[in-house]
């Protein structure tokens, strides 16, 4: 057998080095993410900042991810994979140094910001590099690659949670304790995977991007996104950047964002002379419920686990990550039996069952429900990436990373707020049941994307309940409201995804079955059916 097995000329050993270095690069992002989650309490204590300010510092590590992911997708083919990954390496290394040596909150903010920029570039490089190396098995390899994220959470947990204690007042962890080492010392752990992947990439040979190798013109890559993709990406980017820059969300921000997205989309569509691929746009829209189900529910689930595990509820994150890591490594078993749309249907069923069970579980059933949920969320993100890379290879890095960036943006813009709205509405109903008087005194009009609903001022309600001797009843109401939010989420999101992914699966079945599109050097794409007749590649 020939040593060269990749169209771009890489040997198996060279591909393996790039793949596992990419794995470590994403793992480094996860370790940094978990460390920032666990040290917010330290920031508050040491620098005298508020919880909101600490959240802003943490947020600075999140919103830049989507921006650099999309922007570098446009230029990564020009810059090259290796220079791009070393820009990410430099940003992540600077981030660790700034965090470990921070003298004030500003240094922490810049450290988080650099981490976010680096994370976005890492994803902009490793996703298309993986797809370009493993053109025959994209979905499986992307699942294994993205096992790096939960693996990083597990590794970070092993280093940080055992020496942390819960700060119940702030609701966050404080990384100081049994070992006697300060959080600054522990922050250097973030540098270890960064250094390792940086060394591994020194002599690595990256593949030529699949699109570039197939001589697909740059404008044809843009056409895959077209007006529709540029519209949704422009809308979400404007919304996020505006609220970060201004520190507020005016009531008309949604319409301002839609207007901006329409202008960007129209310009992009005019330049490319393409409306974009409807299926790609549909998958981008589906990233809203998908990202909310996978990422937005974690805070509520941890809250439900706390009565069972107390201060050790942080281990729920590690347990979920461990399950995801193991299953993603085994994704090939499932993906070789079922196509990506079917796997996404299976994920939707498990996450829906898990959330519904969690909404009413107690005792040991909480753990059973939690495992169901963890299994459900395992395959969502990387399998969608696999589906996009297999059906839109002409889109290269752009389609692959745009769909992921939209998912990240939608969690903060739509997912978390809508879950908050579910929770607020449920809490209002539960408090009204406990005490109409407390409900009347603490009710507050709240808005979600300009829509007004009745919620509760939690601080006022808690104070009034304590004064009335109903603190325990109010605590139960809060717990029920959280469970209700999970139930509503299960019905609103996984069920919708199950229906939509099933429709996609039925569509491909009506076309003769799901078939990945493969690009050849300048050749028109086609697939051979079992009888030998060419079946035109499906492009939606």
N, C-alpha and C positions, 0 to 999 in steps of 0.2 A: 504494500500500500504506500502511495506517495506520502512524503512527509508534509507536503503542502496541502492543506485541506480547506483553506479559506480563499475566496475569489480574489481578495486583495493580496494574497501571497504570504500570509502568516502561517507559520507552523503551529502544530497543536501546542507546543511548549510556549510559543510566543503569545498565542491567544490566551492560554491559561494564566500567564503572568499578568497580562492586561486585565483579564477578568477579575482575578483575585485582588489586584491592586485597586481596581474600581470598587470592589466589594468593601475593602478597607476604607476607601475614601468616603463612602456613604455611611459606614459604621462610625467613622470619626464625627460625621455630622450628628448622628444619633446620640453619641456619648456627650457631645457638647450641649445638645438640646436637653437631655436629662439633667445634666449638671446645672444648667440655668434654672430648670424647674425647681430643683432641690435647694438652690442657694438664694432664692429670692428673699427668704426670711433673714438671711445674713446681711443682705444689702440694706434691708430696712433697719436692722439693728445697728449696723456699723456707720452708715452714712446719714441716718436720721431722715430717710425719705418715707413717703407714704406708700401704701400698698398700690395705689394707682400709678405712682411714679415707677415703682418696681415693675409693675405690669407693662408700662411703656418701654422700659429697658428690655424686658423679655420680648415684647412685640417687635422691637427693632431687629431681632434675629429671625423673624418670620416673614414680614411683608417684602423684604428685598429678594427673597428666594424666587418668587414668581417673576419679578422684573428681570433679574439677570438670567433666569431660565429661558425666557422668551427672547430677550435681546441677544444673548449669546447663541441661541439657535439660528439666528439670522446670519451670524458672522463666524461661527465656529469652523465652518468649512474653509473660510478664508484664512483665519488665524492658525488653524490646525489644532488637533486634539491635545498634543503634548504641551504647547505653550499655554493653552487655555487651562489645562489641569494644574499647571504650575502657578498660574495667577490665583486659582482657587487655593492651592497649597499655601501660598504666601499670605493670603487673606485669613485663612484659618489659623496659621501660625501666629500672625499678628494678633488675632482675636484672643488666643490663649494668653499671650504675654500681657495684653492690656487688662484682661480679667485678673490675672494673678498678681499684677503690680498696681492695680487700680488704687488711686488716692482719693477719688471722688466718684460721684455717680456719672459724671460726663464720660469718664474713661470707660466705665462699664457699658454705657450706651454705645460708644464707638466700637468697643469690643464685640458687642452683640450685633451691631450693624455689619461689621466685617465678616462675622460668622454667617450671617444671612446671605451676603453677597457671594461668599465662597461656596455655600451650600447650593445656591442656584446654578453656579458654574459647574460644580461637580455633576449635578443631574443633567445639565445641558451636554456634558461630554459623555458620561458613562452610558446613558440610555441608547443614544444612536451608535456608540462604539460597540455595545453588546449586540444590538440588532444587526450591525454590519458584519460582525464576526460569525454569528450563528444564524444565518439566513434561513436554515431549514428547521430551526427549533426555537423561534424567537420567544414565544410565550413562556415556555419552560425556563429558558435561561434568564428572562427578565424576572420571573418569580424568584429564582434562586438568587439573582443579583440583589433583589429588594428584600431578601431575607436579612440583608446587612442592617437594615433599619431596626427590626426587633432584636437582632443580635447585639447591636450597639446599646439598646435599652437594657438587655440582660447584663452585658458586661459592665455598663455604667452602674446598674443596680447593685451588682456584687461588690463594687468598690465603694459606693456612696451610701446606699440605704443602711447597711449595718452600722455605720458610724454616724447616722443621722437620727435626729429626734423630731417628732412632730411639733410644730409651733401652732397649737390650737388657736391661739389668739389671732394670728395672721392667716391661718389656714394654709400655710406652706411649710416646707421642711427646712430645717436648719442643719447644715452639714458641719457639725462639731459634736464631739461626744466621746465615746469609749476610747478612741485612739488618742485623744488629746491633741490632735493635729487641727490647725485652723483651716477654714474653707479655702484660703489662698493656696495653701500647700496642696490640698486635694485638687485644685483647679489644674495643676500641671499634669494630672492624668489625661486630660484632654489632648495633650501634645503627643502622647505615645502613638496612637494610630495614625496621626497626621505625619509624623516622622517616618513611620514604617511605609506608608503608601508613597510618600515622596521619594524614598530610596528605591522602592520597587519600580517606579516609573522612570528612573534615570536612564536605564538601558532598554526600556520597553519600546517596542515598535507598535504603533497604533495602526489599525486597519484604515484603508481608504473608505470613506463613507459610502454606503450602498448606493445612494442616489448619484454621487459623484462618479463612482466606478461604472455605473450604468449609463453615464453621460446624459442624465436627465437635466435639462437646462434649469438654471436657478429660478427663472420665472415660473416654470412648471411646478416647482416646489411650492411657490407662493400661491399658485392657482388651487392647490388642494385645500388651502385655508380659505381663500377668497373673501368675498364680502361677509358671509355669515360668520366665519371664524374670527375675522378681524373685528366684527361688530361686538361679539360677546367678550372677546379679550380686551378690546378698548374700553368697553363699558365698565368691566370689573377693575381694570387697572386705574382708570380715572377715579372711580369711587374710593379705592383704597388709598391712592396717593393724596387725594384731596383731604380725606379725613385725617390722615397722618400729618400732612403739612399744616392744616388749619386747626387741628385738635378739636374738631366739632363735626357734627353731621346735621346740616340744615334740613328742614323738612322736604325741600325740593331737590336734595342731592341725587336721589334716584333718577329723577327726570333729567337733571343736568348730565348725569353719567350716561344715560341712554342717548341723549342728544350728541354727546361727545363720541360715543361708540358708533352712532350712525354716521357721523362725519368721517371718522377714521375708516369705518367699513366701506363707505361709498368711495373714498379715495383709493383704498386698497383694491376694491373691486374694479374700479375704473382702470387702475394701473395693470392689474392682472387680466382684466377682461373675463373675470370668473366670479360666479356667485359662491363658489366653494362647493365642497362635497356635502350634500345633505346628511349623510350618515355620520360624517365627522362632526358636523354641527350638533347632531342629535346626541352623540357621545359626549360632547362638551357640556351640553345641557344636563345630561345624566350624571356628570361629575358633581353637580350640586348635591343631590340626595346621597350619592355614593360617599363623597368626602364627609358629609355631615354624619352619616351612619358610622363611618370608620373612625373619624377623629372627634367629631363634635359631642359624641355621647360619653366619652371617657370620664369627663369630670363628674357627670351624674352617676355613672356606674361606681366610681370610687366612693362617692357619697353613700351609696346604698351598701357598699361593702364595709364601711366604717363600723356600723353597729356589730358586725360579726367579727371584725379583725382589729378594731380599735386603732391604735397608732401604727399598727402593721399593715394598714390598708394600702400603703404605698407598694407593698409586695404584689397587690393585685395587678399593677402595671407590669411588673416583672413576669408574673404568671402569664398574662395575656401575650406579652412579647415572646416568651419562651414557646408558647403554643404556635404562634405565628411563624417563628423562626423554623421550628421543626417541620411544619406543614409546607412552608414555601420551598424548603429543600426537597420535599417529596412531591412537588407540584407536577412533575413529569408524569407520574402515575395517573393522575387525574386528567391531565391535558392530552395524554396519548390515547385516552379512552373517550373523552368528550372534547368537543371544540370549545373555544373561549366563550361564546355566548351561553352555552349550556353550563359551563363552570360558573359563570356569573349568575345564572339562575339558581344554581345550587347554593352559592354564597348568600344570595338574597333570602332563600328559604331559611338557612341556618341563622342569619342575623335577625330575621323577623321572629323566629321562634325564641331565640335567646333574649331579645328585648321584651317580648311579650311575657315570657316566663319571669324575667327579672322584675317586671312591673308588679308582680303579685307574689313573688317567692319569699320565703323566710327560711331561716336555719340553713341546713345543708343544701337545700334546693337553690339557694343563691349561687353556690359554687357550680352546680350543674348548669344553671342558666348562663353563668358567666363563661363557662367553657363553650357552650353552644354559640354564644355571641362571638367569642374569640375565633372560633373556627369559621364563622360566617365572614368576619372582616378580613380574614387572612388573604384571600385571593383577589379581592376587589381591585386594588390599585394596579399591581403589576400585570394582571390579566387584561385590564383595559389597555394598558400600554402595549401589551402583546397584540391585542386585537387591532389597535391603531397601526402598529408597525407592520403587521401582516397585510392589512387592507389598504394602507396608504403609504407604501414605501417611497413613492415619488415625493412625498412630503418631507422625507429625510428627518433631520433633527427638529424641524419646525413643528410638524404635526405631533410628533412624539412628545415634545416638551410643552407645547401649548396646552394640550389636554390636561397634563399634569399640573401646570401652572394655574389653569382655571379652577381645578379642584382645590388647590391650596388657597386661592383667593376667595372662593365661594364659602369656605368654612367660616372665615371671619366676617364676611359681608352678609351672608344669607343664613348659613347653617347655625352658627352659635346664636345669633339674634332670634331666629325663629324658634329654636329650642327654649330660649329665654322667655319668649312670648307664650309658648305652651306652658311653661312652668308658672309664669306669673298668673295666667288665666286660671290654671288649676288651683294655685294657692289662694286666689281670691274666693273661689268656690268652697274650698276646704275651710278657710277662716270664717266664711259666712255660716257654715254649718256649726263650727265651734261656738261662735258668738257673733250674732248680727251687730251688736254694739261695737265690737272691735273692728268688724268689717267696715262699718260706716265711718269710723274714725280714721281708719288707715287706708281706705281705698284711694286709688290714684289713677288718673287717666294716663295711659301709656300708648306709645305709637310704635308701629313696625312698618317701615316703608310708607309712611303717611297715613296708614290705617290706624284708627284709634280703638283701643280696647280697655276694659277695666282690669286693673291690676292692684297690687297691694304694695304699700310702702313697708318693706320688711322690718325696718328699724322701728317704726311706729307700732306696727303690729306686735312685735316681740316685747316692746316696752309695755304696751297696754295689756298684753296677756300676762306678763309677770305681775303687774299691779293688780290684776283681777284674780290672781292665783290660778291661772290657766296655762302656765308655762309648759307643763307636760303635754297638755292637749294641743298647744300651738306647735310643739316639736313634732308631734304625730302628724299634724296637718302639713308641715314642711316635708316630712318624709313621704306622705301620700302624694303631695304635689310633684315631687321628684319622680315617683313611680308613675304617676299619670303622664308626665312629660315623656318618659320612656315608652309608654304604651302608645301615645299619640305618634311619637316618632316612628315606632315600628309599623304602624298602620299607614303613615304618610309617606315614608321613604322606602324601606325594603320592599313593601308590597308594590309600590309604583315601579321600582327597579325590576322586580320579578316579571311584571307584565311587559315592560319595555324590552328587557333582554330576551324574553320569550318571543316577542314579535320579531326581533332581529334573528333569532334562531330559526323561526318558521320561514322568514324571508329567504335565508340561505338554503334551507331545505327545499323550498319551492324552486330554487335555481340549480338544483342538483347536488346540493351539499356545500358545506363551508370549505373553501379552498384559499389558502394564503396566496397572495400575488407575489411572484418573484420577478425581479428585474434582471434582464440580461443586458449585455453591453450594447446599448443603442438599439436593441431589438424590441419589437412590440411584444407585450406580455400575453402569454396564453398558457392554459393548463390542459393537460390531456386527461380525458375521462377514461374509465376502465376499458372502454371499447376502442380507444385510440383516437377518437374524434376530438379535435381541439375545442375547448370551451372557453369563450372569451372571458378574460378576467373581469370580475364584478367590480365596478366602480360606481359607488353611490354618491 
